[in-house]
Amino acid sequence: METGNALRSEIEKGILNLGLNFSGFSELSGINRGIFSAILNSNPPKPISLHQLESIGKALGQPEGWMFESYIDECFFDGKPNRRRVEPFLIRCAELGKKDCIEQVLSRLLDDLKQVSTIFEIGEALYLAGKVQESLPFYECVIQNDRYNHSEKLAISHYRVFRASICEDHEINLRAAIRFESYCEKLPDHHRLDGLMNLIDVYFSLDKWEEAERYARELRTFSEVVYQMELPKIDSPEYMPLPTEKPLVVYYGYAFLSMESIMSHHGFYKEALEYTLGYEDLNWFKGTDDLGKEQIKRFSRFSLQNRIYIDLFMGQQSALSHWQEFVRNCPEEILAATYHLLKAANQNNFHISEILDKYVDSLELYLKEDLRPRKKILRINYYVNIHYEKALYYFRKNEYDSAIVSILLALGVVVKIKNKDMFMKLVPLFEVLRSYASKEQEQQYVILMKKELNLI
């Protein structure tokens, strides 16, 4: 108990420096005098709780986390981990960023692999309290040490790490998705629905359509299975919906919406229109609360919106007026609407300059909002793809300066988020137009290339 003695010695030294006796310090710290005496004088001494240590540190005027390194032995006072001390200590270490303390405690806990369950529960406590980044070392510890490949704890740990890893960087997102995807089917049903939806989103953002289609089909099948399992219970007064992040109807509708997007991307417009039938009217879906009913209305709006896009892709110029009416009624959809309009214009040689001037404001404003990762990634992808399509549109119209401006704006974001696929589209396009670029534009391009090569 050398470290324990060091901890108690520091406490006694601090009390002495304050010029107090046990009674005076007991009153100052709020710790009962008898308990305080047992902590310092009993043989063996009474273990210190984390609350007591922090109360003592505060009374001594010490910063948060004082003597935490020495407190580790208190967590293993009799040679075995004491859960009542270990759990709050690890959670507090995570909150204060005391990584070394966490590593030491986890290392000692793992002398007994049965403690993996405790480590997982601490991760869950932090995650569900909104302390996502603080929870990650505990999930990673479970991933490294859970010996059962089909363990639910292992699958959930992979899922939590995957969700926390999603960011603007495409390379990080791809690695996170690949690491997680084999564990998705091992998750509890409510997590699996969310996991599939997030995998689809990530692969959409990476333009990996084959992978997105695989998980969209799986989500469609699995959401139908879950709905059929829930159906007999829905009318019961005691019915408790699955604890999914979104209403169950969202996963069902999103599977059809995803397949419609995939078919449309591949140019299979007849099949895309058939998939819109799967989500345009979901009022038959039972067990929906007010939030679910709102989501059903959103899907209905999405079907109207996507039918307009499909008509545009199929070359129906009359759909341009429908597009403008839709944007007037739903200005919040301007990013998606602009991307599809530009793509259809380039595909069918539409003239849309007047529409762009009238409806499309500065796109940079949409990147400055503070959004959740999923929505921010979606907006960034629309921003990049819009500028790429704009560059193609202006190139076709021989408006080379406008095309170069769009290329450079897109490249500035693409280099930052490491979107290699779009980078390889934009660079050749700039090279074709290089002779029309100003000196300033060429300099901006060179700087971006150096950033891509990590030269600056």
C-alpha positions as CSV (number, residue, x, y, z in Angstrom):
1,M,0.0,0.0,0.0
2,E,2.9,2.3,-0.7
3,T,0.8,4.5,-3.1
4,G,-2.0,4.5,-0.6
5,N,0.4,5.8,2.1
6,A,1.6,8.5,-0.4
7,L,-2.0,9.6,-0.9
8,R,-2.7,9.8,2.8
9,S,0.7,11.5,3.4
10,E,-0.3,14.3,0.9
11,I,-3.6,14.7,2.6
12,E,-2.0,15.1,6.0
13,K,0.6,17.5,4.6
14,G,-2.2,19.6,3.1
15,I,-4.1,19.8,6.4
16,L,-0.9,20.8,8.2
17,N,-0.3,23.6,5.7
18,L,-3.8,24.9,6.4
19,G,-3.1,24.9,10.1
20,L,-6.1,22.8,10.9
21,N,-6.8,19.7,13.0
22,F,-9.0,16.8,12.0
23,S,-12.1,18.4,13.4
24,G,-11.5,21.7,11.6
25,F,-10.7,20.0,8.3
26,S,-13.7,17.6,8.7
27,E,-16.0,20.6,8.9
28,L,-14.2,22.3,5.9
29,S,-14.4,19.2,3.7
30,G,-17.8,18.0,4.8
31,I,-16.5,14.5,5.7
32,N,-17.5,13.0,9.0
33,R,-14.7,13.2,11.5
34,G,-14.9,9.5,12.4
35,I,-14.8,8.5,8.8
36,F,-11.9,10.9,8.1
37,S,-10.0,9.4,11.1
38,A,-10.6,5.9,9.8
39,I,-9.3,6.9,6.3
40,L,-6.0,8.2,7.8
41,N,-5.4,6.3,11.0
42,S,-7.0,2.8,10.9
43,N,-4.9,-0.2,10.3
44,P,-5.6,-1.1,7.6
45,P,-6.9,2.3,6.6
46,K,-10.5,2.7,5.4
47,P,-10.5,3.1,1.5
48,I,-11.3,6.5,0.2
49,S,-14.3,7.0,-2.1
50,L,-13.9,9.2,-5.2
51,H,-16.4,11.7,-3.7
52,Q,-14.3,11.9,-0.6
53,L,-11.1,12.4,-2.5
54,E,-12.6,15.2,-4.6
55,S,-14.1,16.8,-1.5
56,I,-10.6,16.7,0.2
57,G,-8.9,18.1,-2.9
58,K,-11.4,20.9,-3.1
59,A,-11.0,21.8,0.6
60,L,-7.2,21.8,0.1
61,G,-7.5,24.2,-2.8
62,Q,-6.2,21.6,-5.3
63,P,-7.3,21.4,-9.0
64,E,-9.7,18.7,-10.3
65,G,-8.0,15.4,-10.8
66,W,-5.6,15.9,-7.8
67,M,-3.9,12.7,-6.8
68,F,-5.8,10.6,-9.3
69,E,-2.7,8.7,-10.2
70,S,-2.3,7.7,-6.5
71,Y,-6.0,6.9,-6.2
72,I,-5.7,4.0,-8.6
73,D,-4.6,1.7,-5.8
74,E,-7.8,2.6,-3.8
75,C,-9.7,1.1,-6.7
76,F,-7.9,-2.2,-6.1
77,F,-7.6,-1.8,-2.3
78,D,-7.6,-5.5,-1.5
79,G,-6.0,-6.6,-4.7
80,K,-9.3,-6.9,-6.5
81,P,-11.2,-4.3,-8.4
82,N,-13.9,-2.6,-6.3
83,R,-16.7,-1.7,-8.8
84,R,-18.1,1.1,-6.5
85,R,-14.8,2.9,-6.8
86,V,-13.6,1.8,-10.3
87,E,-16.7,2.9,-12.3
88,P,-17.1,6.4,-11.0
89,F,-13.3,6.9,-11.1
90,L,-13.0,5.8,-14.7
91,I,-16.0,8.0,-15.7
92,R,-14.4,11.0,-13.9
93,C,-11.0,10.3,-15.5
94,A,-12.8,10.3,-18.9
95,E,-14.5,13.6,-18.2
96,L,-11.1,15.2,-17.2
97,G,-9.1,13.6,-20.0
98,K,-6.9,11.6,-17.6
99,K,-5.9,9.1,-20.3
100,D,-2.9,7.6,-18.4
101,C,-5.1,6.8,-15.4
102,I,-7.7,5.2,-17.6
103,E,-5.0,3.0,-19.3
104,Q,-3.6,1.9,-16.0
105,V,-6.9,1.0,-14.6
106,L,-8.0,-0.9,-17.7
107,S,-4.7,-2.8,-17.8
108,R,-5.3,-4.0,-14.2
109,L,-8.9,-4.8,-14.8
110,L,-8.0,-7.0,-17.8
111,D,-6.1,-9.4,-15.6
112,D,-9.6,-10.9,-15.4
113,L,-11.3,-10.9,-18.8
114,K,-14.7,-11.1,-17.0
115,Q,-14.2,-7.4,-16.4
116,V,-14.8,-6.7,-20.1
117,S,-18.5,-6.4,-19.3
118,T,-17.8,-3.7,-16.7
119,I,-15.7,-1.8,-19.2
120,F,-18.5,-2.0,-21.8
121,E,-21.0,-0.7,-19.3
122,I,-18.8,2.2,-18.4
123,G,-18.5,3.0,-22.1
124,E,-22.3,2.8,-22.5
125,A,-22.8,5.1,-19.4
126,L,-20.6,7.8,-21.0
127,Y,-22.0,7.4,-24.5
128,L,-25.7,7.6,-23.4
129,A,-24.8,10.7,-21.3
130,G,-23.6,12.4,-24.5
131,K,-19.9,12.0,-23.7
132,V,-19.2,10.2,-27.0
133,Q,-15.5,10.9,-27.4
134,E,-14.9,10.0,-23.8
135,S,-16.5,6.6,-24.3
136,L,-14.3,5.5,-27.1
137,P,-11.3,4.2,-25.2
138,F,-13.7,1.8,-23.3
139,Y,-15.3,0.5,-26.5
140,E,-11.9,0.0,-28.1
141,C,-10.8,-1.9,-25.1
142,V,-13.9,-4.2,-25.5
143,I,-13.1,-4.6,-29.2
144,Q,-9.5,-5.6,-28.4
145,N,-10.3,-8.0,-25.5
146,D,-13.8,-9.6,-26.1
147,R,-13.0,-13.2,-27.1
148,Y,-16.4,-14.0,-28.4
149,N,-16.8,-12.9,-32.0
150,H,-20.6,-13.1,-31.9
151,S,-20.8,-11.1,-28.6
152,E,-23.5,-8.4,-28.6
153,K,-21.2,-6.2,-26.5
154,L,-18.6,-6.5,-29.2
155,A,-21.0,-5.7,-32.0
156,I,-22.4,-2.6,-30.1
157,S,-18.8,-1.4,-29.4
158,H,-18.0,-1.6,-33.1
159,Y,-21.2,0.3,-33.8
160,R,-20.5,3.0,-31.3
161,V,-17.0,3.5,-32.6
162,F,-18.3,3.6,-36.2
163,R,-20.9,6.2,-35.4
164,A,-18.3,8.4,-33.6
165,S,-15.8,8.1,-36.4
166,I,-18.0,9.5,-39.1
167,C,-16.6,12.9,-40.1
168,E,-15.9,15.0,-43.2
169,D,-12.8,13.0,-44.1
170,H,-13.7,10.4,-46.7
171,E,-10.7,8.1,-46.0
172,I,-11.6,7.9,-42.3
173,N,-15.3,7.2,-43.1
174,L,-14.4,4.4,-45.5
175,R,-12.1,2.7,-43.0
176,A,-14.8,3.1,-40.3
177,A,-17.5,1.5,-42.5
178,I,-15.3,-1.4,-43.6
179,R,-14.3,-2.1,-39.9
180,F,-17.9,-2.1,-38.8
181,E,-20.0,-3.7,-41.5
182,S,-19.3,-7.4,-40.6
183,Y,-20.7,-6.7,-37.1
184,C,-23.9,-4.9,-38.2
185,E,-25.9,-8.1,-38.5
186,K,-24.9,-9.1,-35.0
187,L,-26.5,-6.0,-33.4
188,P,-29.8,-6.0,-31.5
189,D,-32.6,-5.2,-33.9
190,H,-33.0,-1.5,-33.0
191,H,-29.2,-0.8,-33.4
192,R,-29.1,-2.9,-36.6
193,L,-31.7,-0.7,-38.3
194,D,-29.7,2.4,-37.4
195,G,-26.5,0.7,-38.4
196,L,-27.8,-0.2,-41.9
197,M,-29.1,3.3,-42.4
198,N,-25.7,4.8,-41.5
199,L,-23.8,2.4,-43.7
200,I,-26.0,3.4,-46.6
201,D,-25.4,7.1,-45.9
202,V,-21.6,6.6,-45.7
203,Y,-21.4,4.7,-48.9
204,F,-23.6,7.2,-50.7
205,S,-21.3,10.0,-49.6
206,L,-18.3,8.0,-50.9
207,D,-20.1,7.3,-54.3
208,K,-19.8,3.6,-53.6
209,W,-23.1,2.6,-55.2
210,E,-22.7,-1.1,-55.1
211,E,-22.2,-1.2,-51.4
212,A,-25.0,1.3,-50.8
213,E,-27.3,-0.9,-52.9
214,R,-26.3,-4.0,-50.9
215,Y,-27.3,-2.4,-47.6
216,A,-30.4,-0.7,-49.0
217,R,-31.7,-4.1,-50.0
218,E,-30.8,-5.5,-46.6
219,L,-32.5,-2.6,-44.9
220,R,-35.7,-3.2,-46.9
221,T,-35.8,-6.9,-46.0
222,F,-34.9,-6.4,-42.4
223,S,-37.3,-3.5,-41.7
224,E,-40.1,-5.6,-43.2
225,V,-39.2,-8.5,-40.9
226,V,-39.1,-6.2,-37.8
227,Y,-42.4,-4.6,-38.8
228,Q,-44.0,-8.1,-39.1
229,M,-42.7,-9.0,-35.7
230,E,-44.0,-5.8,-34.1
231,L,-47.4,-5.9,-35.8
232,P,-49.1,-8.4,-33.4
233,K,-48.0,-6.3,-30.4
234,I,-48.9,-2.8,-31.7
235,D,-52.5,-2.7,-30.5
236,S,-51.6,-3.8,-27.0
237,P,-52.0,-1.0,-24.3
238,E,-48.6,-2.1,-23.0
239,Y,-46.9,-1.9,-26.3
240,M,-43.4,-0.3,-26.2
241,P,-41.9,0.5,-29.6
242,L,-38.4,-0.6,-30.4
243,P,-35.9,2.0,-29.0
244,T,-34.7,3.1,-32.5
245,E,-33.4,6.6,-33.1
246,K,-36.2,7.2,-35.6
247,P,-39.7,5.8,-35.9
248,L,-39.8,2.3,-37.5
249,V,-41.5,3.7,-40.6
250,V,-38.5,5.8,-41.4
251,Y,-36.2,2.7,-42.0
252,Y,-38.8,1.1,-44.2
253,G,-39.3,4.2,-46.3
254,Y,-35.6,5.0,-46.4
255,A,-34.9,1.6,-47.9
256,F,-37.2,2.4,-50.9
257,L,-35.9,5.9,-51.1
258,S,-32.3,4.7,-51.3
259,M,-33.1,2.1,-54.0
260,E,-34.9,4.9,-56.0
261,S,-31.7,7.0,-55.8
262,I,-29.5,4.1,-56.8
263,M,-31.7,3.2,-59.8
264,S,-31.8,6.8,-60.9
265,H,-28.0,7.1,-60.6
266,H,-27.6,4.1,-62.9
267,G,-30.1,5.6,-65.4
268,F,-32.8,3.0,-64.7
269,Y,-35.6,5.5,-64.5
270,K,-38.5,3.1,-64.9
271,E,-37.2,1.1,-61.9
272,A,-36.6,4.3,-60.0
273,L,-40.2,5.4,-60.5
274,E,-41.4,2.0,-59.2
275,Y,-39.4,2.4,-56.0
276,T,-41.1,5.8,-55.4
277,L,-44.3,3.8,-55.0
278,G,-42.8,2.1,-52.0
279,Y,-42.5,5.3,-49.9
280,E,-44.9,7.9,-51.5
281,D,-47.9,6.9,-49.2
282,L,-47.0,5.1,-46.0
283,N,-50.2,6.0,-44.1
284,W,-51.0,2.2,-44.0
285,F,-48.0,1.7,-41.6
286,K,-49.3,0.9,-38.2
287,G,-48.0,2.0,-34.8
288,T,-46.8,5.4,-35.9
289,D,-46.9,8.2,-33.3
290,D,-47.0,12.0,-34.2
291,L,-43.3,12.0,-35.1
292,G,-43.9,9.0,-37.4
293,K,-46.8,10.7,-39.1
294,E,-44.6,13.7,-39.7
295,Q,-42.0,11.5,-41.3
296,I,-44.7,9.9,-43.5
297,K,-45.5,13.4,-44.8
298,R,-41.8,14.0,-45.5
299,F,-41.6,10.8,-47.6
300,S,-44.7,11.9,-49.5
301,R,-42.9,15.2,-50.3
302,F,-39.7,13.3,-51.2
303,S,-41.7,11.2,-53.8
304,L,-43.0,14.4,-55.4
305,Q,-39.5,15.9,-55.4
306,N,-37.9,12.8,-56.9
307,R,-40.5,12.3,-59.6
308,I,-39.6,15.8,-60.8
309,Y,-35.9,14.9,-60.8
310,I,-36.6,11.7,-62.8
311,D,-38.7,13.6,-65.3
312,L,-35.8,16.0,-65.8
313,F,-33.3,13.1,-66.2
314,M,-35.6,11.6,-68.8
315,G,-35.4,14.8,-70.8
316,Q,-38.8,16.2,-70.1
317,Q,-38.2,20.0,-70.4
318,S,-41.7,20.7,-69.1
319,A,-40.5,19.5,-65.7
320,L,-38.4,22.7,-65.3
321,S,-41.5,24.6,-64.4
322,H,-42.4,21.9,-61.8
323,W,-38.9,22.2,-60.4
324,Q,-39.3,26.0,-59.9
325,E,-42.7,25.5,-58.2
326,F,-41.2,22.9,-55.9
327,V,-38.3,25.1,-54.9
328,R,-40.6,28.0,-54.2
329,N,-42.7,25.8,-51.9
330,C,-39.7,24.0,-50.3
331,P,-36.7,26.4,-50.3
332,E,-35.0,24.2,-47.7
333,E,-34.4,21.6,-50.4
334,I,-32.5,24.0,-52.7
335,L,-29.2,22.0,-52.4
336,A,-30.6,18.7,-53.5
337,A,-32.8,20.4,-56.1
338,T,-29.9,22.4,-57.6
339,Y,-27.7,19.3,-57.9
340,H,-30.4,17.3,-59.7
341,L,-31.3,20.2,-62.0
342,L,-27.6,20.7,-63.1
343,K,-27.1,17.0,-63.6
344,A,-30.2,16.8,-65.7
345,A,-29.2,19.9,-67.7
346,N,-25.8,18.5,-68.5
347,Q,-27.3,15.2,-69.4
348,N,-30.1,16.6,-71.7
349,N,-28.5,19.9,-72.8
350,F,-31.1,22.1,-71.1
351,H,-30.5,25.9,-70.8
352,I,-31.0,26.8,-67.2
353,S,-28.9,29.9,-66.6
354,E,-31.9,32.1,-65.8
355,I,-33.2,29.5,-63.3
356,L,-29.8,29.4,-61.6
357,D,-29.5,33.1,-61.4
358,K,-33.0,33.3,-59.9
359,Y,-33.0,30.6,-57.3
360,V,-29.5,29.6,-56.4
361,D,-27.9,31.9,-53.7
362,S,-24.3,31.6,-52.4
363,L,-23.7,27.9,-51.7
364,E,-21.0,28.7,-49.2
365,L,-23.7,29.8,-46.7
366,Y,-25.0,26.2,-46.5
367,L,-21.6,25.0,-45.2
368,K,-21.3,27.4,-42.3
369,E,-24.3,26.0,-40.3
370,D,-23.4,23.9,-37.2
371,L,-25.0,20.6,-38.1
372,R,-24.8,17.0,-36.9
373,P,-22.1,14.9,-38.9
374,R,-24.7,13.1,-41.0
375,K,-26.4,16.2,-42.3
376,K,-23.1,18.1,-42.6
377,I,-21.6,15.4,-44.8
378,L,-24.7,15.4,-47.0
379,R,-24.4,19.1,-47.5
380,I,-20.7,19.0,-48.2
381,N,-21.3,16.3,-50.9
382,Y,-24.1,18.4,-52.5
383,Y,-21.8,21.4,-52.5
384,V,-19.0,19.6,-54.2
385,N,-21.2,17.9,-56.8
386,I,-23.1,21.1,-57.6
387,H,-19.9,22.9,-58.3
388,Y,-18.6,20.0,-60.5
389,E,-21.9,20.0,-62.4
390,K,-21.8,23.8,-62.7
391,A,-18.3,23.6,-64.1
392,L,-19.5,21.1,-66.7
393,Y,-22.5,23.3,-67.5
394,Y,-20.4,26.5,-68.0
395,F,-17.8,24.6,-69.9
396,R,-20.5,23.4,-72.3
397,K,-21.6,27.0,-72.7
398,N,-18.0,28.2,-73.3
399,E,-18.2,30.3,-70.1
400,Y,-14.7,29.2,-69.1
401,D,-14.0,31.6,-66.3
402,S,-17.2,30.6,-64.5
403,A,-16.3,27.0,-65.0
404,I,-12.8,27.5,-63.5
405,V,-14.3,29.3,-60.5
406,S,-16.6,26.3,-59.7
407,I,-13.7,23.8,-60.2
408,L,-11.5,25.7,-57.7
409,L,-14.3,26.1,-55.1
410,A,-15.0,22.3,-55.3
411,L,-11.3,21.4,-55.2
412,G,-10.8,23.5,-52.1
413,V,-13.3,21.3,-50.2
414,V,-12.3,18.0,-51.9
415,V,-8.7,18.3,-50.9
416,K,-9.8,19.0,-47.3
417,I,-12.1,16.0,-47.0
418,K,-9.9,13.7,-49.1
419,N,-12.5,12.8,-51.7
420,K,-10.2,11.1,-54.2
421,D,-12.9,10.2,-56.7
422,M,-14.1,13.7,-57.1
423,F,-10.5,15.0,-57.1
424,M,-9.8,12.8,-60.1
425,K,-12.8,14.3,-61.9
426,L,-11.9,18.0,-61.1
427,V,-8.2,17.9,-61.9
428,P,-8.6,16.8,-65.6
429,L,-11.3,19.3,-66.1
430,F,-9.1,22.1,-64.8
431,E,-6.2,20.9,-67.0
432,V,-8.5,21.1,-70.1
433,L,-9.3,24.7,-69.1
434,R,-5.9,25.7,-67.8
435,S,-5.1,28.0,-70.8
436,Y,-8.2,30.1,-69.9
437,A,-7.2,30.5,-66.2
438,S,-5.9,33.8,-64.8
439,K,-2.5,33.9,-63.0
440,E,-4.4,34.1,-59.7
441,Q,-6.5,31.0,-60.5
442,E,-3.4,29.1,-61.6
443,Q,-1.7,30.0,-58.3
444,Q,-4.7,28.9,-56.3
445,Y,-4.7,25.6,-58.2
446,V,-1.0,25.0,-57.5
447,I,-1.5,25.7,-53.8
448,L,-4.4,23.1,-53.7
449,M,-2.2,20.5,-55.5
450,K,0.6,21.1,-52.9
451,K,-1.9,20.6,-50.1
452,E,-3.0,17.3,-51.8
453,L,0.7,16.2,-51.9
454,N,1.2,17.4,-48.3
455,L,3.9,19.8,-49.4
456,I,2.3,22.7,-47.4
